[in-house]
Amino acid sequence: MRRQRERQHSVGERGSILMEYAMLVFLAAVPIFLAWNGFSVPLDFAGTGVAVEYKGIYDLASGQYKGYGKEMQKFFEMVQSGIALPIP
């Protein structure tokens, strides 16, 4: 009985370590993929075959937010201003 518990425990640890490794590799690959494409990825969620132009988030050359980055910045500013308001 004791050996059986030990065996099951060791298999669980091995599986969790492999899953952790897979997640780390995936999380490291996503920013590299985005940077490789210049933070601009064509999207086609509807499956129409026509790629939707992705506006991008950040322009590395100018150091400024662009497209969706500006929209996200406006959204976060609205959230911050709402949080800063006094409670009536």
Phi and psi restraints in degrees (value plus and minus 20) as a CYANA .aco file:
   2 ARG   PHI     -86.5   -46.5
   2 ARG   PSI     -61.5   -21.5
   3 ARG   PHI     -84.2   -44.2
   3 ARG   PSI     -57.2   -17.2
   4 GLN   PHI     -83.6   -43.6
   4 GLN   PSI     -62.2   -22.2
   5 ARG   PHI     -83.1   -43.1
   5 ARG   PSI     -63.2   -23.2
   6 GLU   PHI     -82.0   -42.0
   6 GLU   PSI     -61.8   -21.8
   7 ARG   PHI     -84.6   -44.6
   7 ARG   PSI     -64.2   -24.2
   8 GLN   PHI     -84.7   -44.7
   8 GLN   PSI     -58.6   -18.6
   9 HIS   PHI     -85.4   -45.4
   9 HIS   PSI     -61.7   -21.7
  10 SER   PHI     -88.3   -48.3
  10 SER   PSI     -55.2   -15.2
  11 VAL   PHI     -86.4   -46.4
  11 VAL   PSI     -60.1   -20.1
  12 GLY   PHI     -82.7   -42.7
  12 GLY   PSI     -59.8   -19.8
  13 GLU   PHI     -85.0   -45.0
  13 GLU   PSI     -61.7   -21.7
  14 ARG   PHI     -83.0   -43.0
  14 ARG   PSI     -63.0   -23.0
  15 GLY   PHI     -84.1   -44.1
  15 GLY   PSI     -60.1   -20.1
  16 SER   PHI     -89.9   -49.9
  16 SER   PSI     -53.7   -13.7
  17 ILE   PHI     -88.2   -48.2
  17 ILE   PSI     -61.0   -21.0
  18 LEU   PHI     -84.8   -44.8
  18 LEU   PSI     -59.4   -19.4
  19 MET   PHI     -86.0   -46.0
  19 MET   PSI     -60.6   -20.6
  20 GLU   PHI     -82.4   -42.4
  20 GLU   PSI     -62.5   -22.5
  21 TYR   PHI     -82.4   -42.4
  21 TYR   PSI     -63.7   -23.7
  22 ALA   PHI     -82.7   -42.7
  22 ALA   PSI     -61.2   -21.2
  23 MET   PHI     -86.5   -46.5
  23 MET   PSI     -60.4   -20.4
  24 LEU   PHI     -83.6   -43.6
  24 LEU   PSI     -61.3   -21.3
  25 VAL   PHI     -83.9   -43.9
  25 VAL   PSI     -63.4   -23.4
  26 PHE   PHI     -83.2   -43.2
  26 PHE   PSI     -66.0   -26.0
  27 LEU   PHI     -86.9   -46.9
  27 LEU   PSI     -48.3    -8.3
  28 ALA   PHI     -98.2   -58.2
  28 ALA   PSI     -50.3   -10.3
  29 ALA   PHI     -96.4   -56.4
  29 ALA   PSI     -51.3   -11.3
  30 VAL   PHI     -82.7   -42.7
  30 VAL   PSI     -71.7   -31.7
  31 PRO   PHI     -84.6   -44.6
  31 PRO   PSI     -53.2   -13.2
  32 ILE   PHI     -85.6   -45.6
  32 ILE   PSI     -62.3   -22.3
  33 PHE   PHI     -82.5   -42.5
  33 PHE   PSI     -64.3   -24.3
  34 LEU   PHI     -84.5   -44.5
  34 LEU   PSI     -62.4   -22.4
  35 ALA   PHI     -85.9   -45.9
  35 ALA   PSI     -57.6   -17.6
  36 TRP   PHI     -81.7   -41.7
  36 TRP   PSI     -55.6   -15.6
  37 ASN   PHI    -112.0   -72.0
  37 ASN   PSI      -7.5    32.5
  38 GLY   PHI      48.1    88.1
  38 GLY   PSI      11.1    51.1
  39 PHE   PHI      36.0    76.0
  39 PHE   PSI      10.4    50.4
  40 SER   PHI    -154.2  -114.2
  40 SER   PSI      93.1   133.1
  41 VAL   PHI    -142.8  -102.8
  41 VAL   PSI     101.7   141.7
  42 PRO   PHI     -89.5   -49.5
  42 PRO   PSI     115.1   155.1
  43 LEU   PHI    -137.0   -97.0
  43 LEU   PSI     125.2   165.2
  44 ASP   PHI    -164.7  -124.7
  44 ASP   PSI      53.1    93.1
  45 PHE   PHI     -90.5   -50.5
  45 PHE   PSI     -50.6   -10.6
  46 ALA   PHI     -98.2   -58.2
  46 ALA   PSI     -34.6     5.4
  47 GLY   PHI      54.1    94.1
  47 GLY   PSI       7.2    47.2
  48 THR   PHI    -101.5   -61.5
  48 THR   PSI     -34.4     5.6
  49 GLY   PHI      70.3   110.3
  49 GLY   PSI     -29.8    10.2
  50 VAL   PHI    -121.1   -81.1
  50 VAL   PSI      98.2   138.2
  51 ALA   PHI     -93.1   -53.1
  51 ALA   PSI     114.1   154.1
  52 VAL   PHI    -103.4   -63.4
  52 VAL   PSI     111.3   151.3
  53 GLU   PHI     -90.3   -50.3
  53 GLU   PSI     104.7   144.7
  54 TYR   PHI    -110.0   -70.0
  54 TYR   PSI     103.8   143.8
  55 LYS   PHI     -91.9   -51.9
  55 LYS   PSI     -37.9     2.1
  56 GLY   PHI      69.1   109.1
  56 GLY   PSI     149.5   189.5
  57 ILE   PHI    -139.4   -99.4
  57 ILE   PSI     -64.5   -24.5
  58 TYR   PHI    -160.2  -120.2
  58 TYR   PSI     113.4   153.4
  59 ASP   PHI    -116.8   -76.8
  59 ASP   PSI      92.4   132.4
  60 LEU   PHI     -88.2   -48.2
  60 LEU   PSI     -51.1   -11.1
  61 ALA   PHI     -87.7   -47.7
  61 ALA   PSI     -65.5   -25.5
  62 SER   PHI    -113.1   -73.1
  62 SER   PSI     -37.5     2.5
  63 GLY   PHI      54.7    94.7
  63 GLY   PSI       4.2    44.2
  64 GLN   PHI    -139.8   -99.8
  64 GLN   PSI     134.6   174.6
  65 TYR   PHI     -91.8   -51.8
  65 TYR   PSI     128.4   168.4
  66 LYS   PHI    -160.8  -120.8
  66 LYS   PSI     139.5   179.5
  67 GLY   PHI      32.2    72.2
  67 GLY   PSI    -137.7   -97.7
  68 TYR   PHI     -86.0   -46.0
  68 TYR   PSI     -46.6    -6.6
  69 GLY   PHI     -82.0   -42.0
  69 GLY   PSI     -60.8   -20.8
  70 LYS   PHI     -85.9   -45.9
  70 LYS   PSI     -59.7   -19.7
  71 GLU   PHI     -85.5   -45.5
  71 GLU   PSI     -61.2   -21.2
  72 MET   PHI     -85.4   -45.4
  72 MET   PSI     -59.4   -19.4
  73 GLN   PHI     -82.2   -42.2
  73 GLN   PSI     -62.9   -22.9
  74 LYS   PHI     -82.2   -42.2
  74 LYS   PSI     -62.3   -22.3
  75 PHE   PHI     -81.4   -41.4
  75 PHE   PSI     -66.7   -26.7
  76 PHE   PHI     -85.2   -45.2
  76 PHE   PSI     -54.6   -14.6
  77 GLU   PHI     -85.3   -45.3
  77 GLU   PSI     -59.3   -19.3
  78 MET   PHI     -84.9   -44.9
  78 MET   PSI     -60.8   -20.8
  79 VAL   PHI     -83.7   -43.7
  79 VAL   PSI     -65.1   -25.1
  80 GLN   PHI     -84.0   -44.0
  80 GLN   PSI     -59.8   -19.8
  81 SER   PHI     -87.9   -47.9
  81 SER   PSI     -54.0   -14.0
  82 GLY   PHI     -88.5   -48.5
  82 GLY   PSI     -56.6   -16.6
  83 ILE   PHI     -89.9   -49.9
  83 ILE   PSI     -53.5   -13.5
  84 ALA   PHI     -98.2   -58.2
  84 ALA   PSI     -33.6     6.4
  85 LEU   PHI     -88.3   -48.3
  85 LEU   PSI     124.2   164.2
  86 PRO   PHI     -90.8   -50.8
  86 PRO   PSI     129.2   169.2
  87 ILE   PHI     -96.2   -56.2
  87 ILE   PSI     106.5   146.5
